[in-house]
Amino acid sequence: MEKQGVRGPKPRFLLGNIMDMASLVSKSTCQDMDSISHDIVGRLLPHFVVWSKLYGKRFIYWNGTEPRMCLTETELIKELLSKYNSISGKSWLQQQGSKHFIGKGLLMANGDDWYHQRHIIAPAFMGDKLKSYAGYMVECTKQMLQSLENAVKKGQTEIEIGEHMARLTCRYYFKN
């Protein structure tokens, strides 16, 4: 990859860049946040921020003995996901590490499973179909935000946002 201009942090034997990632995460999370922000990448995945500044929009790092490529170029990501999905699948380690977080859906599927899932959902993402949902999606989102505002006004200081997002998704899904 280096011959093609793709560089990255130097890995350690068997550990890859895990120690570097752990150190950066430890530093970024050791203190309270100054303010609440939706921009959490720098706090939870600081290695991506640091390495993208050092190595550019495309870099390689190692999760143990497994190489990973970070791409932030939209066109390359589209090409990778559409043309090379059968050879650019997710490793067993990735699938196991994320199965409780994001499940076994399209994001973690490989090969025939990926193709089958993508084929099933593709009609729902046609441009005209998405445009027809816009008004309803905005209305549902406004209602969710109003619900959150009401909770804050009642003095709630902590809110499990996952529940609200799940309800929002279900409202949209079951309408169609």
Secondary structure, DSSP 8 states (H G I E B T S, - for coil): -GGGT-B----BTTTBTHHHHHHHHHHHHSS--SS--S--HHHH-HHHHHHHHHH-SEEEEEETTEEEEEE--HHHHHHHHHHSTTTS---HHHHHHHHHHHTTSTTT--HHHHHHHHHHHGGGG-HHHHHHHHHHHHHHHHHHHHHHHHHHHTT-----HHHHHHHHHHHHHHH-
